[in-house]
Amino acid sequence: MKHQWIFAPLCGAALLFASPASWSARVGFSVALTPPAAVVETIPPPPAPGNVWTPGYWSWNGTEYVWVPGQYAVPPFPGAVWIGGRWVARGHGWTWVDGRWRHR
């Protein structure tokens, strides 16, 4: 209990140094502005056999939408299929739904 006072500042520091693209799309919140149309990306060849392209998406940085480019990822299990994240209209705003891996 004596060292509890260290925990909160460390958590705050971790949030300060996290990139907006990494945390903003994962926090439950609503954005009033409609997200822009997806950017058309040229998909490069995979860096290794079995890698899966995960398309880019618009993230919210607290002020504006910021494009997060697509990238290749290693599937977490055989036969995994990537279901991309998306913005969904809810109420008077837009809510981010995270992408996920699923079985075929």
KALIN-V477206 format. One record per pair of residues at least 12 apart in sequence whose ideal C-beta (glycine too) atoms are under 6 Angstrom apart, sorted by sequence separation. I is the first residue (numbers start at 1). J is the second residue. D is the distance in Angstrom with one decimal. If there is no record, write none. Layout:
# KALIN-V477206
I;J;D, I;J;D
This chain:
# KALIN-V477206
56;68;5.6, 56;69;4.6, 85;98;5.1, 56;70;4.1, 85;99;3.7, 41;56;5.6, 55;70;4.4, 84;99;4.7, 54;70;5.9, 83;99;5.9, 39;56;6.0, 54;71;5.9, 83;100;5.4, 53;72;5.8, 54;73;5.1, 83;102;5.7, 51;72;4.1, 52;73;5.6, 80;101;4.5, 81;102;5.5, 36;58;6.0, 35;58;4.6, 52;75;5.5, 81;104;5.5, 47;72;5.7, 76;101;5.5, 79;104;4.8, 46;72;5.5, 39;67;5.4, 54;82;5.2, 57;85;5.4, 31;60;5.1, 36;65;5.8, 41;70;5.2, 55;84;5.4, 35;65;5.7, 52;82;5.3, 25;59;4.6, 24;59;5.1, 24;60;4.9, 24;61;5.6, 21;59;4.6, 20;61;3.8, 21;68;4.6, 35;87;4.4, 35;94;5.9, 32;93;5.0, 31;93;5.5, 30;93;3.5, 31;94;4.8, 30;95;5.3, 25;96;4.9
